[in-house]
Amino acid sequence: MSLGTNLYALRARAGLSQDALAERLEVSRQSVSKWETDASVPELEKLIRLAEMFNVTLDELVRGDVTAAPAALAPEAPEGMEPAPEIFEWEPPEPGPEGPERPSTRPPVSHGQRVTGNALLITAAALTAALTLFLGILGLLLAGSLDLLLIPCGILCRRCPKRAGLWCAWAVWLWVDGYIVANMGISTGAFLVLFTGNPELLLGMAGKLVLSGVMLAVIAAMTAWTAWSFRRTPLSRTPGHIALAAALWAGRVGLGYAIVPIHNAIIRSNLHSLLGTVNPLLMLLQDTLTAAAVVVTVTLMVKREKE
């Protein structure tokens, strides 16, 4: 466990707010917030005071796992010394209709992430207003396409205390993939043409195959990043999670076989104008299912430390 996680767990167990802990340590609330998100590390003097205050050793505070240890009372002070604050003698509030309240164990979102999220959301709103004002409907459509990237990343930065960068990177990949599919008609599935063995087809699609290969390489890099990020906290292998991974892969494979029949059905119905809309949507859905299936599968396969 990290220092920030241990500090957050100890503070929550003691029923202290960030302001209360900051007041006892004579620091700002922002400093406590940065410690708990591992954005900064307390000075040695503050670490010693924290260890004494929560009745843990420095090693337990910095590198241990205090979330699994039972809460203990602060030690009694020797004669002639002022007793330590009885911060663990905290009584929970009276139980309400839904039971007693418990301190949240979810780590807080760092100040930097909130600022980044707000900046992305404000940029999305400003771009939409400016482009619509100067370009009319065309500007609104352009802003809408950019908002599909800025708004999800802004929300992720504000709501995800962990791996916000990873999820934003997947959102960027999905946005770029959608742009390539919509404007060039190329998806990761185009790489499968290599296995047809048709020289003329391969020569005619050389450029598309290269771009499709680059897209697959990016997916491989993102998969490696996801595996590294979940190396300590893999997804639990519950039947629900395993069923989710299986459903995503089944949907991806099934959609691959269904694209040609859907394409032929549209042609037989003389609705050729729909092909320019339906085909990109189906390819984008393919790549979305691929990304989702990869993420879930990787987080299931990462080895657990205690298995």
Secondary structure, DSSP 8 states (H G I E B T S, - for coil): --HHHHHHHHHHHHT--HHHHHHHHTS-HHHHHHHHTTSS---HHHHHHHHHHHT--HHHHHHS-GGGS---------TTS-----TT-------BTTB------S----HHHHHHHHHHHHHHHHHHHHHHHHHTHHHHHHHHHHHHHHHHHHHHHHH-SSSHHHHHHHHHHHHHHHHHHHHH---GGGGGGGGT--HHHHHHTHHHHHHHHHHHHHHHHHHHHHHHHTSSS-----HHHHHHHHHHHHHHHHHHHHHHHHHHHHHHTT-GGGHHHHHHHHHHHHHHHHHHHHHHHHHHHS--TT-
